[in-house]
Amino acid sequence: MLGIPKIDAHMHVPGEGRRYGFTTEDALRAADRLGIVKLCCSIPLAENRNATPEEMRACNDALDWALQRWPDRLLGYAYLDPGWHREALDEARRCLDRGFIGFKFYHQYLADEPVLYPFYELAIQHRVPMLWHAGRPWCNKLHWQQPRISDAGNLARASRRYPEAVFIEGHIGGGGDWEWSLRELRGAPGVYLDTSGSVVDDGLIDRCVAAVGVERLLFATDMTMEGGVGKLLDAQLTPAQTQAICWDNMQGILDRRR
Amino acid sequence: MEFFDAHASLGHWPFRSHPVRTAAQLLARYDSCGIARGLVGSLSAVCYRDPQAGNDELLAELAPHRERLLPLAVLDPGYAGFERDLAACQAAGCVGVRLFPNYHRYELTAAPGRRALGAVAEAGLLACFVCRHEDRRQRHWLDDPEDLELAALAAGLQPFPTLRFLVLEGIGYQASPFVTDPRWRERRFGLDVSRLETVLYGSIDQLAASLGGDKLVCGSGLPLKGPHSALLKLDLLPDRALAAAVGGTNLMALLQP
């Protein structure tokens, strides 16, 4: 498994310097040891408040610093806070012009709120994916830590409204009740699922395959790096399925770009 | 390296389906990923009113497989006759006990906890503490106990200097008394590294440097967790002697009275 080339569909790097407890070079060295060739990254504002336009741009500029230095290894999602309608759309266009591969939304708004619609229309126009920080925490205490986190139901509704859009639900292994999420996503063919997160439950990937199909699964770590590979090793995957999850599915999304 | 699993269970966890429930299924998983042996407790016993019923089920299930699967008893010191359960399980070959102060609703520093720890220490058995069964974000709404806190564990264990113990499914060890208070260096215990990161953060190496590599063990978490994440952490450790110690020899040493 370590020798199988992989695209990590959900990762973070700090840009210049240290953030999240590591440097971009640390992340690349770790990726090398696990066969991760490309890392699709973002730097979101992970607080329960809106990002200012300046903060949005600063996040994306920090990532762009790394993208320019490691263009063969790093791909970028532009972090957007859709609450800043005009400024955020400008930022989306600026980042697409700089070669970012898509958009990253955090928990400032729910995925099926109308404030997102212009961004979905822009993503459809450019045929780029949108990665959502998502989850379904059961515990009330945790829910109120992120009261506007989107769940699979929000994403499924957004996808039904915009069936041409490519949505990626982030971290099935780190977003609460993954069984609930899988049930919601059965009827949402426009929503891909990334495998990242610190949860390495036995049977997780096999249940994902059974629920949404191999063709909608994307290998990812979200900084849980051995766990990301380990949960694939736990699964009963054929070589062709492994290839699809580790590379072909995400490459297919990237190849859609106009 | 012969991997000795510090954390496996059988029985049924009532809040979610899981594929491995029998000893034969557990051994098949062990064989498929190269795990030689494991310490095994009962999941059912955690939630049964009378945990001994779960212990009895486990002992019957493991009876033909004792060379590879070493039984642990679940004790609830708040339930009638727990001392009899302890004696019965020890007589039946249990090498240790699992205590769940969070599920059985007692404090290790209060009377029921002190009674349990004292009894286990006197019996010369290994005490094991599972900090959590599942990630808090995904738990069933009835599965509500808080994760065990390392500082509370340390406070409870401190008065029992001869007690050997394992902390399983823990995280944040570097800031815990087990690492920051040098008095713990003399104690015999093992911290499970299965939730630490090897390649990105180097957390296992760092913990070994702070605490000593002889105090680290590793558990698969089967059947609730898949085993390969933990195994991969050890496979990727640059220090192969440390990997061998964490993967097996430390636990074997800890099982010796």
Interface residues (C-beta under 8 A of the other chain):
Chain A: G21 F22 D26 A27 R29 A30 R33 L34 G135 R136 P137 W138 C139 L142 G174 G175 G176 D177 W178 E179 S198 V199 V200 D201 D202 G203 L204 M223 T224 M225 E226 G227 V229 G230 K231 L233 D234
Chain B: R16 S17 H18 P19 V20 C33 E134 D135 R136 R137 Q138 R139 H140 W141 D144 R195 E197 T198 V199 L200 Y201 G221 L222 P223 L224 K225 G226 P227 H228 S229 A230 L231 L232 K233 L236
